[in-house]
Amino acid sequence: MCHVADGEVLDTAWGRILWTASQQVGNSTTMTFGRATIRAGHQNPRHRHPNCDELLHVLSGRIEHTLGEECCTLEPGDTISIPQGVWHQARAFEGADAEIVICFSSADRLTELDE
């Protein structure tokens, strides 16, 4: 179990991630789980996860998500499955922050940025 106060917080220029399950948090050997906020009008950097799949589920707000060469709009209740190694990026639309939950198929997910 992980209380929100015990999670790992990552503040960024585009928003915030709170990891509540992972190897680093100390409560999972097989998965990573967290909640992220993408600030209105901002986006995370284009990246990929070479060692795991990712599920992204929108709780509130709207995001434009680029997955490889495809782009789609996700609204509250929508979920996208991101295969291992595929470049992707999410941008929150103007007007409201986007709240999302994210889950990875590895407790020690790796992230590579597209520089």
Backbone as numpy.savetxt, mean C-alpha at the origin, in Angstrom:
# Nx Ny Nz CAx CAy CAz Cx Cy Cz
-1.09 -10.39 18.14 -1.93 -9.21 18.14 -1.04 -7.98 18.14
-1.55 -6.92 17.51 -0.83 -5.65 17.49 -1.84 -4.52 17.67
-1.70 -3.79 18.76 -2.52 -2.60 18.96 -1.97 -1.51 18.05
-2.83 -0.63 17.60 -2.42 0.41 16.67 -1.21 1.19 17.21
-1.15 1.41 18.51 -0.03 2.15 19.11 1.28 1.39 19.03
1.22 0.08 18.79 2.43 -0.74 18.73 2.91 -0.99 17.30
2.19 -0.48 16.31 2.57 -0.69 14.92 3.78 0.13 14.54
4.28 -0.15 13.34 5.43 0.58 12.80 4.90 1.67 11.87
5.21 2.94 12.17 4.72 4.07 11.40 5.80 4.55 10.44
5.40 4.77 9.18 6.30 5.31 8.17 5.65 6.56 7.61
6.21 7.74 7.95 5.72 9.00 7.40 6.51 9.33 6.14
5.80 9.76 5.09 6.43 10.08 3.81 5.93 11.44 3.33
6.50 11.93 2.24 6.04 13.19 1.66 4.63 13.06 1.09
4.23 11.85 0.70 2.92 11.64 0.08 1.85 11.15 1.05
2.24 10.72 2.25 1.26 10.22 3.21 1.89 9.44 4.34
1.18 8.42 4.81 1.63 7.65 5.97 1.21 6.20 5.83
2.07 5.30 6.31 1.74 3.88 6.39 1.88 3.43 7.83
0.93 2.66 8.30 1.00 2.03 9.62 1.00 0.53 9.41
2.15 -0.10 9.65 2.26 -1.56 9.55 1.84 -2.18 10.87
0.88 -3.12 10.82 0.40 -3.75 12.05 0.64 -5.25 12.09
1.15 -5.81 11.00 1.54 -7.23 10.99 2.69 -7.40 10.00
3.78 -8.01 10.49 4.94 -8.29 9.64 6.00 -8.99 10.49
7.03 -9.41 9.82 8.18 -9.97 10.54 8.80 -8.91 11.44
8.94 -7.68 10.91 9.56 -6.60 11.67 8.72 -6.20 12.88
7.39 -6.17 12.72 6.52 -5.87 13.86 6.59 -7.01 14.88
6.84 -8.23 14.37 7.05 -9.36 15.26 5.84 -10.25 15.47
4.82 -10.12 14.63 3.62 -10.92 14.86 3.19 -11.74 13.64
4.06 -11.87 12.62 3.73 -12.71 11.48 5.00 -13.26 10.85
4.92 -14.50 10.40 6.03 -15.10 9.68 5.69 -15.33 8.20
4.46 -14.97 7.80 4.03 -15.26 6.43 3.41 -14.08 5.68
3.03 -13.00 6.37 2.32 -11.90 5.71 2.74 -10.55 6.27
2.46 -9.49 5.49 2.58 -8.11 5.96 1.22 -7.45 5.75
0.78 -6.68 6.74 -0.52 -6.01 6.66 -0.38 -4.60 7.20
-1.05 -3.65 6.56 -1.00 -2.29 7.05 -2.12 -1.44 6.49
-2.13 -0.21 6.96 -3.11 0.78 6.52 -2.33 2.01 6.08
-2.73 2.58 4.95 -2.01 3.73 4.42 -2.96 4.88 4.13
-2.43 6.08 4.24 -3.13 7.28 3.83 -2.30 7.92 2.72
-2.94 8.16 1.57 -2.30 8.92 0.51 -2.99 10.29 0.50
-2.20 11.33 0.73 -2.77 12.67 0.81 -3.38 13.10 -0.52
-4.47 13.84 -0.45 -5.17 14.31 -1.65 -4.19 14.96 -2.61
-4.25 14.54 -3.88 -3.39 15.11 -4.91 -1.97 14.59 -4.93
-1.64 13.65 -4.05 -0.29 13.11 -3.96 -0.26 11.66 -4.45
0.95 11.17 -4.68 1.13 9.79 -5.13 2.37 9.20 -4.50
2.34 7.88 -4.34 3.53 7.20 -3.88 4.47 7.00 -5.07
5.75 6.73 -4.85 6.65 6.53 -5.98 6.34 5.22 -6.71
6.63 5.19 -8.00 6.47 3.96 -8.78 7.43 2.93 -8.20
6.90 1.73 -7.94 7.70 0.71 -7.26 7.19 -0.68 -7.60
7.93 -1.68 -7.13 7.50 -3.07 -7.26 8.01 -3.86 -6.07
7.41 -5.03 -5.88 7.78 -5.93 -4.79 8.27 -7.24 -5.43
9.58 -7.47 -5.45 10.13 -8.62 -6.17 9.89 -9.97 -5.49
9.45 -9.96 -4.23 9.31 -11.23 -3.51 7.90 -11.55 -3.04
6.90 -10.76 -3.48 5.55 -11.05 -2.98 4.47 -10.38 -3.81
3.26 -10.93 -3.72 2.07 -10.32 -4.28 1.53 -9.31 -3.27
0.69 -8.40 -3.76 0.08 -7.38 -2.90 -1.41 -7.28 -3.21
-2.21 -7.11 -2.17 -3.61 -6.73 -2.30 -3.75 -5.32 -1.75
-4.48 -4.46 -2.48 -4.74 -3.10 -2.05 -6.25 -2.90 -2.07
-6.81 -2.46 -0.95 -8.26 -2.28 -0.81 -8.54 -0.85 -0.36
-9.41 -0.14 -1.07 -9.73 1.25 -0.77 -10.85 1.33 0.27
-10.56 2.03 1.36 -11.56 2.26 2.41 -12.33 3.56 2.17
-11.60 4.63 1.80 -12.25 5.92 1.55 -11.40 6.71 0.57
-12.02 7.71 -0.04 -11.34 8.49 -1.07 -11.33 7.73 -2.38
-10.64 8.26 -3.36 -10.52 7.63 -4.67 -9.06 7.69 -5.10
-8.59 6.64 -5.75 -7.23 6.63 -6.26 -7.22 6.25 -7.73
-6.20 6.77 -8.40 -5.88 6.31 -9.75 -4.69 5.38 -9.56
-4.83 4.15 -10.01 -3.77 3.17 -9.81 -3.22 2.73 -11.16
-1.90 2.83 -11.29 -1.22 2.36 -12.50 -0.57 1.03 -12.17
-0.89 0.03 -12.97 -0.37 -1.33 -12.78 0.26 -1.73 -14.11
1.60 -1.73 -14.16 2.27 -1.95 -15.42 1.93 -0.80 -16.36
1.33 -1.10 -17.50 0.93 -0.07 -18.47 -0.55 0.30 -18.36
-1.29 -0.37 -17.47 -2.72 -0.13 -17.34 -3.01 0.83 -16.18
-4.08 1.60 -16.34 -4.47 2.56 -15.31 -5.96 2.38 -15.03
-6.33 2.44 -13.75 -7.74 2.32 -13.38 -8.04 3.22 -12.19
-9.31 3.51 -12.00 -9.77 4.29 -10.85 -10.38 3.33 -9.84
-9.97 3.48 -8.59 -10.49 2.65 -7.50 -11.24 3.55 -6.52
-12.41 3.09 -6.11 -13.26 3.81 -5.17 -13.46 2.96 -3.92
-14.07 3.52 -2.88 -14.28 2.73 -1.66 -14.94 1.39 -1.94
-14.35 0.34 -1.38 -14.83 -1.02 -1.56 -14.11 -1.77 -2.67
-13.36 -1.05 -3.52 -12.63 -1.70 -4.62 -11.30 -2.28 -4.13
-10.92 -3.39 -4.75 -9.68 -4.09 -4.42 -8.93 -4.39 -5.70
-7.60 -4.27 -5.65 -6.77 -4.63 -6.78 -5.70 -5.61 -6.31
-5.44 -6.62 -7.14 -4.39 -7.60 -6.87 -3.18 -7.25 -7.73
-2.03 -7.11 -7.09 -0.81 -6.68 -7.77 0.19 -7.84 -7.74
0.46 -8.43 -8.90 1.37 -9.58 -8.94 2.80 -9.21 -8.56
3.50 -10.17 -8.04 4.91 -10.03 -7.68 5.69 -9.46 -8.86
6.53 -8.44 -8.60 7.44 -7.91 -9.60 6.87 -6.91 -10.57
5.57 -6.60 -10.50 4.96 -5.66 -11.44 5.07 -4.23 -10.90
5.53 -3.32 -11.74 5.63 -1.91 -11.34 4.23 -1.33 -11.16
4.06 -0.53 -10.09 2.76 0.09 -9.85 2.91 1.37 -9.04
1.81 2.15 -9.02 1.81 3.44 -8.34 0.36 3.86 -8.08
0.12 4.53 -6.97 -1.23 5.01 -6.64 -1.20 6.51 -6.39
-2.22 7.19 -6.90 -2.37 8.63 -6.71 -3.77 8.92 -6.19
-3.86 9.68 -5.10 -5.16 10.08 -4.57 -5.67 11.28 -5.37
-6.95 11.26 -5.71 -7.54 12.39 -6.41 -7.58 13.61 -5.50
-7.62 14.78 -6.11 -7.76 16.03 -5.36 -9.04 16.00 -4.55
-9.05 16.72 -3.44 -10.28 16.89 -2.67 -10.41 16.04 -1.43
-9.77 14.86 -1.42 -9.88 14.00 -0.22 -8.71 13.03 -0.16
-8.21 12.82 1.03 -7.20 11.78 1.23 -7.81 10.42 0.90
-6.97 9.49 0.51 -7.40 8.11 0.28 -6.89 7.25 1.42
-7.77 6.48 2.00 -7.42 5.52 3.05 -7.48 4.13 2.45
-6.40 3.39 2.55 -6.35 2.05 1.96 -5.76 1.06 2.96
-6.08 -0.21 2.77 -5.40 -1.27 3.49 -4.60 -2.07 2.46
-3.44 -2.55 2.89 -2.56 -3.29 2.00 -2.07 -4.55 2.69
-1.97 -5.60 1.90 -1.55 -6.89 2.44 -0.58 -7.53 1.44
0.49 -8.10 1.95 1.52 -8.74 1.13 1.65 -10.21 1.50
2.03 -11.03 0.54 2.17 -12.47 0.75 3.53 -12.85 1.33
4.20 -11.90 1.97 5.48 -12.15 2.63 5.54 -11.32 3.91
6.09 -11.88 4.95 6.26 -11.14 6.21 7.45 -10.18 6.13
8.28 -10.35 5.10 9.46 -9.51 4.91 9.46 -9.01 3.47
8.45 -8.19 3.13 8.31 -7.72 1.75 9.49 -6.84 1.36
9.89 -6.95 0.12 10.94 -6.12 -0.43 10.29 -5.09 -1.36
10.86 -3.89 -1.41 10.36 -2.84 -2.28 11.51 -2.26 -3.08
11.32 -2.20 -4.39 12.30 -1.57 -5.29 11.64 -0.35 -5.90
12.32 0.81 -5.82 11.80 2.04 -6.42 12.30 2.17 -7.85
11.46 2.74 -8.72 11.82 3.01 -10.10 12.49 4.38 -10.13
13.81 4.37 -10.25 14.54 5.66 -10.16 14.97 6.16 -11.48
